Amino acid sequence: MIGTKEKEQFLEQGYLIVKNVYQEDELKALNQQYFNIWLELMAAGKIVQNSQRPLETLYPNRLRDFHRDNQEITDFMLKREALQLLEFLLEEDILAVQSNYYFKPPGTKGLGFHQDNVHIGIEPDTSYAIWVSVDATNEENGSLNIVPGTHKMDMTEIEVIPGSSNAFGSELQQKPKGYTTVKVNTEPGDIVIFTGNIYHGSSKNKSQYRYRRSFVTHFARKSVEKIALNYSHLVDKDGKRVRRRINTHPKIIEEQTSIFDYRDATFYDQIIKGM
Amino acid sequence: MQGLLERIDSTFLQVEDMERACQWYHDTLGFPILWRTDIIIALKVGDKTPLTLVKKGTVPANHPPFHFFTSNIEKVRDAMIENNIQVEEIRDYGTVQLLDFIDSEGNHLHVCQYEMG
């Protein structure tokens, strides 16, 4: 499906789009799993709407790591054909670190620029994401925005940028000068592979009726030595648990020790509490 | 530059204890929460300018007391340069852009632009 040309592009740009990796029936089955999870959370009273942002807060920002209790989601996450693409690019076996599912209904905020490995804390090297386009995505319903070339940079400063809208944030990173943002358009089943050091984010879902569902898994090279505690539940390609040392000082802790205590971060950190 | 700075987007107040401040402003004064993190809480104050609480020590001590809003931050920067206003490069955070400038009194102020609906 990909060859030398695509590998060169990935190494140079820091990301790669591969079309039609997941099929319609697989996406439909994944959506059904997450709909069930969402319904259970709603029934348990764990999702509390904010009347100022009713549709956005009807869904958690993201549903994190539900693959751990769900074989169907695990199978989707570890689809052999998808993993082989990343292994080809890295020339190494990989371990799955974490999964996230986004509903992103109309009106949902975008994600500001960030580098994934600031939180994940993989050493040596960095993390790698496989982002699956569950719905078609474009600028109207919230495109994935990537800054090619920034994957060659070290992890940089995190800033607190307060403001009236959730377009602002507590952990934003400023786009380096001289780089251009690419707005990625995708069709259902396409994947985007990108590195944990590349600056990326997403735009707001400005559509009236379109969700922008996506599923992203973060991976590490099998040779990873250390990883942040909150991301340390590693599994191999067969879904078996693999252990590595804990990185007690990922970049996020180094930057904001007085503010964040990731050791206490809850497992299901996506549940909205009385906003 | 008339009309380029369209409104005050938010005023800011730095607070010591976010939970205590949230209870006081949200529960006691009754301002609805627009959105929040552990260190930022934006409150709706009637239909006018929101009030944003931010945890002391997480932003520079001289953080501006308010943000201007524009829907064309590059045009604002060009116009400020034409008017000999001391202005920095635009800071791009993806979902929001900020422009730092200095007023006639030496105050450090911001113009912001972000994705509207």
Interface residues (C-beta under 8 A of the other chain):
Chain A: N50 S51 Q52 R53 G107 K109 G110 L111 G112 F113 N145 E159 V160 I161 P162 G163 S164 S165 N166 A167 F168 G169 S170 L172 Q173 Q174 K175 K177 T181 G201 S203 K204 K206 Q256 S258 I259 F260 M275
Chain B: D9 S10 F12 P32 I33 L34 W35 R36 T37 D38 I39 I40 A42 K44 T49 P50 T52 V54 K55 G57 T58 V59 H63 H67 E89 R91 D92 Y93 G94 T95 V96 L98 C112 Y114 E115 G117
